[in-house]
C-alpha cells in the first residue's frame, strides 16, 4: 500500500548572539553557577537584544531550513509558528514571518501550546501535508522567553532562553510501514486542571498586561516524567516502532533532570539522547527544533534515522512525535 507521508526535508536553527552565563545572572539575581547547574544542568542561555523580535529569530531559522531543503521562500504554501511570545497580540507571528521572508500568499497561523508547541505544530502540519493540502510547509518554534521573566524570581528566571528552530515538511510517498521517511505517529495530550502549575499571570482579557511566568517547579517535574513517558509509548505504538529502534531521543530541553528521568523510565541509553539544555536553557517551543538542528549540524543525526521528539508545557500540554528523517 502506498501512502503519503510528511517528510522533514530541511532543518534550521538560530540563536541570538548574546550569551548570558550563570555567573552573569549571579551579578543581579540571588543565585550561583553551582546552584543552577546542580539543579538544572543549565550553564548559559541566549538573550535577544531589545530590537530583535520573535519573528526575527523565526525568519533566520526558517532561512536555514529552506536552504537545507533546497527550497526558497517562493515555494512555501503553509507557515505554522509555535510560540508563546508572539510579536503582537495579533496578527499571528506566522503572518509577520511570511512578510519578512517574502513568501507568497499562503496559509499562515500560530499554535500556542507553550513548550509543547512544536510537537503540536508538527502534528497540525502533518494533517495539511499528508493530505495533499500543502506541498511545502514551514514549521517553526520561536521564542523570546526572557521577555516573560520576573528577574526577582530566581526559581524561574534562570531557566529560560531565547531562540528559534524550523523544519520544512514536504509530501513523500511511502509503503505505509515504519521504514518510511516522514512523520510516523504522534500522541498529544492536555489537562487544563493543572494550569496553575505553569502559567503567565497576565493577558489581554484578564489583566491587560503581558504578565510574568510563574511555576511550581516540583509539581511540574513530577507530572513531566510520568506524562511524557506515557505519551512517548503511545506515539511509538502509533508509529508501530519499539523504543529500542529509536536512533535519537530529542526531548524538550527544560531541565537535565527531567531529560534523565524520562530516558531512565523509558530505558533509553544516555548516548541516544540529544541534550542542548546546558547551552540553550529552556527555549520553550524552540527547544526541540534547536536540538534537532544541533544534531544535524554536528553529524549525529543523519538521513534515515528514527527520531522520537517529546515535550511538556503550560496548560498542561504534552505530547510526542515519531519521525524518520
N, C-alpha and C positions, 0 to 999 in steps of 0.2 A: 504494500500500500504506500502510495506517495503522499506526503503531507508537506505543507508549507510551514517552515519554522522562522522565528525571528532571530537572525544571527547577528552577533556582535562583530562588526567588521572594522571598527576603529575605536581606540581608547585614548583619552587625553586627560591631563590634569594640570592645574595651575594653583600655585601658592603665592600669595603676596610676598614681596621681598623682605619685609621687616620681621626679624626673628626676635621673639621675646622668651628669654630663658627663665628658669625658675629663680635664679639669682636676681634677674631683673625685677621679677614680681616681688621678691622679698624686700625690695627697697621701699615699696609703698603699701604692701599687704603684710599682715602679721602671719608670715609663713617662712618656709625654708626649702631649699632644694631637697634636703633629706626627707622632710615631711611629705612633700608632693610625690617624690619618686617612689618612696616606700609604699604609699597608699594607692597610687595610680599608675606608676610606670612612666609618667609623663616627665620629660626633661625640658621641652621647649614647645612653642606653638607659634603660628604666624598671625600677624595682626595687620589688617588692611588699613592703609592711610585714609584719612577722612574724605579724600576726593575719589576713593575707589568704592564703587557700589557693588552689590551682589551681582548685578548684570555684567559688570566689567570682568569679574572673576569668571563668570559663566562663559562669556564670549571667548576668553583666552583658552579655557579648557576645550570648548567646542571647536575652535580652530585647529587645535592639535588632533582631536579625534577625527575631524573631517579629513585632515591631511593624511593621517594613517589609514583611513578608509579609502583614500584615493578619490574623495568627493569634494565638491565645493559647496558654498552656501546656496548656490542656484539649484542644487539637487534636492534640498530639504523640502519635505512636504508636511512634516509634523515636528513640533518642538514641545517637549514637556520639561518644565523646570521644577524639580523638587526643592523647596526652600521653605524655611520658617522665618527668614529675614528678607522679605521682598524689598525692592527699591521703594515701592509705594504701596499704600493700601490697595489701590488699583490704578492703572491696569495691571494685569498679570506680568510678572517679570519676564515670562516667556515671550510676550509681545515686544518688550524692550530689547531682548536678546535678538529677536527676529530682525528688528530695525537696525541694530548695531552690526549684525552680521551681513546685512544686505540680502537676506533671504527673501524669496518671493512670497506672495500672499499664500498662506497655508493655515493649517490648524496649529494653534499655539495656546497653551494654558499652563497653569501651575498646579502642583499637587502638594498638599500640606499634610504630612504625617510625621513631622519633626524628624527625628533620627532615622525613622523607617521610611522616609520619603523616597529614597532612591529605589528601594525594593518595591514599594507601591507603584512608582512611576514606571519601572520596568514591566511590571505586570499589566499596567494600563496600556503601555506602548505595544506590548505583545498582542493585545486584542485588536490593535489597528493594523500592525504589520502582517501577522499570521493570517489575517482575514482579507488581505488584499486592499485595504483602505489606504495604507501608506507604503511607499516604496523606499523611502529614505527618512528614517526618524532620528531625531536628535534627543537623547535623554540626558539631562544634566542634573547633578546635585550641586548646589551652590549656596554658600552661607557666609554671612559676616556675623558670626555668633558673638564676637567680642562686643558688639553694639548692644547686646542684651544683658551684659554683666553688671551686677552690683559689686563694685570693686571693694566694698567693705565686707563682703561675704566670702571669706577665704575658702569655704567649703565648696563653692561653685565657680568662682571667677578664675581659679587656677586650672580648671578642667577643659576649657573650650578655646578653639582657634578658628581662623578663617581659611577658606579655600574653596576650590571647585573641581569637580571631575565630570567627565562626559563620555558617553558612548554613542556610536552610530549603530542603529539597528536596520538591517535590510532583510527582505524575504529570501529564503533559501530552501530549495526542495530537499526533502529527506525521505528516509524509508519508514519513518514513523516509529522508530525504536530509540533506545538510549545511546546508540552510536552516532546519531545525527548531531550536526553542529546546530547551535542555537539554544533558545530557552526551552528546557525540557519539562519543567514543572515548578510550581510555586505554591506557597502557603501564606495567607495573610490573616492577621487577627487584630482585634481591638477590644478594649474593655474600658469604656468611659467612666465606670465607677471608680477607677484608680487615677482619675485625672489630677487629684490633689498631690500625687507623689512627685509629679514633674510638670511644671507649668510656668507661664509668664503671667505676672499679676497686673496685666493691663490689656486693653483692646478698644477698638473703635466704639463698640456698642455698650461697653461696661464702664470704663474709666475715661475714654477719650485720649488715652496716652499709650505709648508703646509698652511700658512696663519693664520689669526686670525678671530674670529667670530665678525660679525657686525650685528646690529639690530636696526630697527626703532620701538621701543617698543610700542608706542601709536598706530601705524598703525597695528602692529601685533595683539594687543589686540582687536581692532575694528573688524578685519576680523575673529579673533578666535571665538568670541561669536556667530556671525551670521552664519558663515560657519559650525562650529562644530554642532550647533543646527540643521541645515538643514540635515547634514549627519546622525545624530542620528535618526531623524524622518524617514529618508529614510531606514536606516538599520532596524529599528523597523518594518517598513512596510514590508520589505523583509522577515523578520522573522515571520510575522503575530502575533506580540505581541503589546500590548499597553504599554506605558511608566509606567502606574500605576502597571503593572505586574512585573516590574523590581525590583529585590531584592537589587542589588548593582550596583551603577553607579561608574565605575572605570576609571576616566579620566587621560589623560596625566598630569603629575604633573609639570606644567610650572609656575604657579603663582596662589595664592589662590584667587585673584580677578577674574581670568578667570574661575576657578572652580566654584566660587559662581555665576558668571554671567551666565554661561551656565546652571547650575542647576536651577537658578531662571527663566530663559527664558523657560525652558522645564517643569517647575513645579515639579521638583524633590526635595523632602524634604532633608534638610541638613543631617539628620541622616541616609540617604541611600547613602551618598557619601563617598567613601574611599579616604582620603587625607593623603599623606605622605610628601607633599612638605615642611613642616616645618623642617623635619629632613633630607630629602634626597636632597632638592632643585630640579632643573631640570636635570634629568639624560637622557634626550632625549629618544632614543628608548628603554632604560631600564626602564623607569618610570612606564609604565602600568604593566609589569610583576612583578616589585618590589612591587607595591602597591597591586597587586593580591596576591603575596606571603605573604605580611604582613597580609592581611585579612584572609588568610587561616591559617596562623600560630597562630593568636590570637583568632581564632574560630568564627569570624564573618561570614566568607564566608564558606558555607557548601555545600556538595553534593546535587544537585537538585536545587540550587539557580540559578536564571536567572540573568546574568551579561550583562551589557552594557559598552563596552570599547570604548573610543574615543581619538583622538589626532589631533593636527595640528602642522606642522613643516615647515622648509625651503623648498622652491620650488615655491610657497607654495603648500604643500601637506596636505591633511586632510582626515579623514575617521572615520568609526565606525564599530564595530563588536558586534553582539548579540550572546551570547552563554549560554547554560545551563550546569553548572558544573556537 
